[in-house]
Amino acid sequence: MRYQASVEVRLREGIADPQGSTIENATSKLGFEGISNVRVGKSIRFTLESANEKAAHKTVQELCDRFLTNPVIEDATIIIQGIE
């Protein structure tokens, strides 16, 4: 079966986010008020074939652990959806 995988990667709490800080500082200079706690991450989407949703999730988790994320400083949220 085919699945659409979506992986949202973000820095762990307590890890400095210089991109987020730059964006946050720029927002007030551009006239936007009330914006705080900006964090920048990455989104990775792809299709994979797997026997079932549980196996697909396990494959994507392994991919995150070994390649897509730095598990020391990043967390990932995985969403798996079946494709008809």
For each residue, the residues with C-beta under 8 A, 3 or more apart:
1: 49 50 51 52 82 83
2: 47 48 49 82 83
3: 47 48 49 50 53 56 80 81 82 83
4: 45 46 47 80 81 82 83
5: 45 46 47 48 56 60 78 79 80
6: 43 44 45 78 79 80 81
7: 43 44 45 60 64 68 69 76 77 78 79
8: 41 42 43 76 77 79
9: 41 42 43 44 64 68 69 74 75 76
10: 39 41 74 75 76 77
11: 15 16 17 39 40 41 73 74 75
12: 15 73 74 75
13:
14:
15: 11 12 73
16: 11 21
17: 11 20 21 38 39 40
18: 21 22
19: 22 23 40
20: 17 23 24 38 39 40
21: 16 17 18 24 25 38
22: 18 19 25 26
23: 19 20 26 27 38 40
24: 20 21 27 35 36 37 38
25: 21 22 28 29
26: 22 23 29 30
27: 23 24 30 32 35 38
28: 25 31 32 33 35
29: 25 26
30: 26 27
31: 28
32: 27 28 35
33: 28
34:
35: 24 27 28 32 38
36: 24
37: 24
38: 17 20 21 23 24 27 35
39: 10 11 17 20
40: 11 17 19 20 23
41: 8 9 10 11
42: 8 9
43: 6 7 8 9
44: 6 7 9 68
45: 4 5 6 7
46: 4 5
47: 2 3 4 5 83
48: 2 3 5 56 59 60
49: 1 2 3
50: 1 3 53 55 56 59
51: 1 55
52: 1 55 56
53: 3 50 56 57 80 82
54: 57 58
55: 50 51 52 58 59
56: 3 5 48 50 52 53 59 60 80
57: 53 54 60 61 78 80
58: 54 55 61 62
59: 48 50 55 56 62 63
60: 5 7 48 56 57 63 64 78 80
61: 57 58 64 65 78
62: 58 59 65 66
63: 59 60 66 67 68
64: 7 9 60 61 67 68 69 71 76 78
65: 61 62 69 71
66: 62 63
67: 63 64
68: 7 9 44 63 64 76
69: 7 9 64 65 74 75 76
70: 73 74
71: 64 65 74
72:
73: 11 12 15 70
74: 9 10 11 12 69 70 71
75: 9 10 11 12 69
76: 7 8 9 10 64 68 69
77: 7 8 10
78: 5 6 7 57 60 61 64
79: 5 6 7 8
80: 3 4 5 6 53 56 57 60
81: 3 4 6
82: 1 2 3 4 53
83: 1 2 3 4 47
84:
